[in-house]
Amino acid sequence: MRDPMAAEFTDRTPTMNPRRRGVRAVDRALDVLTAFSAAHPRLQLSELAEAAGLPKTSTHRIAVTLVERGFLRQDDDGAYTLGSRLIELGSLVSATTELARLTAAAQAFPLSGGEALLVAEADWPDKSLIITTKLQAPHSPTALSPVGRRSVLANGCVSQAVLSGLPAEEVRSLLPHLRLAKRTPASITDAEEFLREVEAARNRGHAVEVEQFLPGIAGVAVPVMSAGRPIGAVAVCGPTANLPRRRLNALALDLKQLLGRALPAQAPKAVSGG
């Protein structure tokens, strides 16, 4: 049922820690809601129960309540999709964060043909990233993540930028939870090499990659900080042929200036080569 990318770039990443407390009914309702994904936005009851890991009868009772409250919608053939109430709540979340201010400022960011600007939010309990904004220039690659896509922290400039905002010892402690898979011939799978790459990003103030995450795609990313902690990253990605190292370094400076305008408390570091 899952697409081939799901193992590395999935829309629903389980939490790393088992639940210790909470209301069981709320847990189950959230399991139902988070069963949906960009790859599977429409689920029949049996599929929904399987994805949520719940009995079919329990799933049906929860789904009925969620439909009544507007969190799910049921089509004529019985299939469920997410409801419009989530759009309303999502807009309230995005309107009150630093990333929302960054997104608003990014609307004027200059993109050349084939490039796309991505804003990703870090979900530290899940050790994952969620794409919250995607701004595209004409002819940008369709392989780049859509808004709402969740991925585990792994190879690539976005993950490296977010991790570079953490102390080195904390990054090392997170290594067992990262998925350093061989996505492309350039993917970094060795833990020590990955740590060196994150340290280089920390020193530069930005992460750079060439075809580490997707074939034919290069990118540069800068961490977004709040109260001394990384809450996400802003990145520009595009075809490798359009993004030589000189262009990536220039984009790094542009991204840092964007952060300085949107979030003045973040003093951008000077760009260095590499």
C-alpha positions as CSV (number, residue, x, y, z in Angstrom):
1,M,0.0,0.0,0.0
2,R,2.9,2.4,0.7
3,D,4.8,4.0,-2.1
4,P,8.5,3.2,-2.7
5,M,9.6,6.5,-1.1
6,A,7.7,5.9,2.1
7,A,10.6,4.2,4.0
8,E,12.8,7.4,3.7
9,F,10.3,10.2,3.0
10,T,7.0,9.3,4.7
11,D,4.0,11.4,5.6
12,R,3.4,9.6,8.9
13,T,6.4,8.9,11.1
14,P,5.8,7.1,14.4
15,T,7.0,8.7,17.6
16,M,10.3,7.2,18.9
17,N,9.2,6.9,22.5
18,P,6.3,4.7,23.7
19,R,3.3,6.4,25.2
20,R,3.6,6.6,29.0
21,R,0.4,8.6,29.8
22,G,-2.5,10.2,28.2
23,V,-6.2,9.6,27.4
24,R,-6.6,6.4,25.4
25,A,-9.6,7.7,23.4
26,V,-7.6,10.8,22.4
27,D,-4.6,8.7,21.4
28,R,-6.9,6.6,19.2
29,A,-8.5,9.6,17.5
30,L,-5.1,11.0,16.7
31,D,-4.0,7.6,15.3
32,V,-7.0,7.8,13.0
33,L,-6.2,11.4,11.9
34,T,-2.5,10.8,11.3
35,A,-3.2,7.6,9.3
36,F,-3.8,9.9,6.3
37,S,-0.9,11.0,4.1
38,A,-0.1,12.8,0.9
39,A,0.3,9.4,-0.7
40,H,-2.9,8.1,0.8
41,P,-5.3,11.0,1.4
42,R,-8.4,8.8,0.9
43,L,-9.0,5.6,2.9
44,Q,-11.8,3.0,3.1
45,L,-12.7,1.9,6.6
46,S,-10.6,-1.3,6.5
47,E,-7.6,0.6,5.2
48,L,-8.0,3.3,7.8
49,A,-8.2,0.7,10.6
50,E,-5.1,-1.0,9.3
51,A,-3.1,2.2,9.0
52,A,-4.2,3.4,12.5
53,G,-3.5,0.0,14.0
54,L,-7.0,-0.2,15.5
55,P,-9.9,-2.7,15.4
56,K,-12.3,-1.9,12.6
57,T,-15.3,-1.4,15.0
58,S,-13.3,1.1,17.1
59,T,-12.1,2.9,14.0
60,H,-15.7,3.2,12.7
61,R,-16.9,4.7,16.0
62,I,-14.0,7.2,16.1
63,A,-14.5,8.1,12.4
64,V,-18.2,8.8,12.9
65,T,-17.4,11.3,15.7
66,L,-14.7,12.9,13.7
67,V,-17.0,13.3,10.7
68,E,-19.7,14.9,13.0
69,R,-17.1,17.4,14.2
70,G,-15.7,18.2,10.8
71,F,-12.3,16.6,11.2
72,L,-13.1,13.9,8.7
73,R,-15.3,13.8,5.6
74,Q,-17.0,10.6,4.2
75,D,-17.6,10.3,0.5
76,D,-20.6,8.6,-1.1
77,D,-18.6,5.4,-1.6
78,G,-17.8,5.3,2.2
79,A,-14.1,6.4,1.9
80,Y,-12.8,8.9,4.4
81,T,-10.7,12.0,3.8
82,L,-9.5,14.8,6.1
83,G,-12.1,17.4,6.9
84,S,-12.1,21.2,6.5
85,R,-11.9,21.8,10.3
86,L,-8.3,20.9,10.1
87,I,-7.6,23.6,7.6
88,E,-9.1,26.2,10.0
89,L,-6.9,24.9,12.9
90,G,-3.8,24.6,10.7
91,S,-4.1,28.3,9.7
92,L,-4.2,29.3,13.4
93,V,-1.0,27.3,14.0
94,S,0.9,28.7,11.0
95,A,-0.1,32.3,11.7
96,T,1.5,32.4,15.1
97,T,5.0,31.0,14.6
98,E,8.4,32.3,13.5
99,L,8.1,30.1,10.5
100,A,4.9,31.9,9.4
101,R,6.8,35.2,9.5
102,L,9.6,33.6,7.5
103,T,7.0,32.3,4.9
104,A,5.5,35.7,4.5
105,A,8.9,37.3,3.9
106,A,9.9,34.5,1.5
107,Q,7.2,35.4,-1.0
108,A,9.5,38.0,-2.5
109,F,12.6,35.7,-2.5
110,P,14.3,35.8,-6.0
111,L,14.2,32.3,-7.5
112,S,15.7,31.4,-10.9
113,G,14.3,28.9,-13.2
114,G,14.1,25.4,-11.8
115,E,14.6,26.4,-8.2
116,A,12.2,26.0,-5.3
117,L,12.3,27.4,-1.8
118,L,11.3,25.1,1.0
119,V,10.5,25.9,4.7
120,A,10.6,22.9,7.0
121,E,9.5,22.7,10.6
122,A,11.4,20.3,12.9
123,D,9.3,17.8,14.9
124,W,11.8,16.8,17.6
125,P,9.7,14.1,19.4
126,D,9.4,12.3,16.0
127,K,12.9,13.2,14.8
128,S,11.3,14.4,11.6
129,L,10.7,17.4,9.4
130,I,7.5,18.7,7.9
131,I,7.4,20.8,4.8
132,T,5.3,23.9,5.6
133,T,6.0,26.1,2.6
134,K,7.0,25.5,-1.0
135,L,7.6,28.4,-3.4
136,Q,8.5,27.4,-6.9
137,A,10.1,29.0,-9.9
138,P,9.0,27.9,-13.4
139,H,10.2,24.4,-14.3
140,S,11.2,23.4,-10.7
141,P,11.5,19.6,-10.2
142,T,8.3,17.8,-9.4
143,A,10.4,15.4,-7.2
144,L,10.8,18.0,-4.5
145,S,8.6,17.6,-1.4
146,P,5.0,18.9,-1.4
147,V,3.7,20.9,1.5
148,G,2.7,18.7,4.3
149,R,5.2,16.0,3.5
150,R,7.0,14.6,6.6
151,S,10.4,13.0,6.4
152,V,12.7,11.5,9.1
153,L,15.9,13.4,9.7
154,A,18.4,11.9,7.3
155,N,20.7,12.8,4.4
156,G,20.3,16.2,2.7
157,C,20.9,19.8,3.3
158,V,17.6,20.5,5.2
159,S,18.3,17.8,7.9
160,Q,21.9,18.8,8.2
161,A,21.0,22.5,8.6
162,V,18.5,21.7,11.3
163,L,20.9,19.5,13.2
164,S,23.7,22.1,12.8
165,G,21.7,24.3,15.2
166,L,22.2,21.7,18.0
167,P,25.3,21.2,20.1
168,A,27.6,18.6,18.7
169,E,27.1,16.2,21.6
170,E,23.4,16.3,21.1
171,V,23.7,15.6,17.4
172,R,25.8,12.6,18.2
173,S,23.2,11.3,20.7
174,L,20.6,11.5,17.9
175,L,22.6,9.5,15.4
176,P,20.9,6.1,16.3
177,H,17.5,7.6,15.4
178,L,18.6,9.0,12.0
179,R,18.1,7.2,8.8
180,L,21.3,7.5,6.8
181,A,20.1,5.4,3.9
182,K,21.9,5.1,0.5
183,R,19.3,7.1,-1.4
184,T,21.8,8.1,-4.1
185,P,25.5,7.3,-4.9
186,A,26.4,10.6,-3.0
187,S,24.3,9.9,0.1
188,I,26.3,10.0,3.3
189,T,25.7,6.7,5.2
190,D,28.8,6.7,7.5
191,A,27.9,8.2,10.9
192,E,31.3,9.9,11.5
193,E,31.3,11.4,8.0
194,F,27.7,12.7,8.6
195,L,28.8,14.3,11.9
196,R,31.7,16.1,10.0
197,E,29.2,17.3,7.5
198,V,26.9,18.7,10.2
199,E,29.9,20.3,11.9
200,A,30.9,22.0,8.6
201,A,27.4,23.3,8.3
202,R,27.5,24.7,11.8
203,N,30.8,26.5,11.1
204,R,29.5,28.0,7.8
205,G,26.0,28.8,9.1
206,H,24.4,26.8,6.3
207,A,24.4,23.2,4.8
208,V,25.2,22.4,1.2
209,E,24.5,19.2,-0.6
210,V,24.8,17.9,-4.2
211,E,22.6,14.9,-5.0
212,Q,22.7,13.4,-1.4
213,F,18.9,13.2,-1.1
214,L,17.6,13.0,-4.6
215,P,19.4,12.3,-7.9
216,G,20.0,15.4,-9.9
217,I,19.1,17.8,-7.1
218,A,21.4,20.1,-5.2
219,G,20.5,22.5,-2.4
220,V,21.5,24.8,0.4
221,A,19.7,25.3,3.7
222,V,20.0,27.6,6.7
223,P,18.7,26.7,10.2
224,V,15.8,28.7,11.7
225,M,16.4,29.2,15.4
226,S,14.1,30.2,18.3
227,A,15.3,30.7,21.9
228,G,18.6,29.2,20.9
229,R,17.1,26.0,19.5
230,P,16.5,25.0,15.8
231,I,12.8,24.9,15.0
232,G,13.3,24.3,11.3
233,A,15.2,25.3,8.2
234,V,14.7,27.3,5.0
235,A,16.3,25.9,1.8
236,V,16.6,26.4,-1.9
237,C,16.8,23.3,-4.0
238,G,16.9,22.7,-7.8
239,P,18.6,20.8,-10.6
240,T,22.3,20.2,-10.0
241,A,23.1,21.7,-13.5
242,N,21.6,25.0,-12.4
243,L,23.3,25.1,-8.9
244,P,27.1,25.1,-9.1
245,R,28.9,25.8,-5.8
246,R,29.2,29.5,-6.5
247,R,25.4,29.8,-6.9
248,L,24.8,27.7,-3.8
249,N,27.0,30.0,-1.7
250,A,25.2,33.1,-3.1
251,L,21.9,31.5,-2.2
252,A,23.1,30.9,1.3
253,L,23.8,34.6,1.7
254,D,20.4,35.4,0.3
255,L,18.7,33.0,2.7
256,K,20.5,34.4,5.7
257,Q,19.5,37.9,4.6
258,L,15.9,36.6,4.3
259,L,16.1,35.3,7.9
260,G,17.5,38.6,9.1
261,R,14.5,40.5,7.6
262,A,11.9,38.0,8.8
263,L,13.4,37.2,12.2
264,P,15.8,40.1,13.1
265,A,17.0,38.3,16.3
266,Q,18.8,35.8,14.0
267,A,22.1,37.4,13.1
268,P,23.2,35.7,9.9
269,K,26.8,34.4,9.8
270,A,29.1,35.3,6.9
271,V,29.2,32.8,4.1
272,S,32.3,30.9,3.6
273,G,33.3,28.6,0.7
274,G,32.7,24.9,0.7
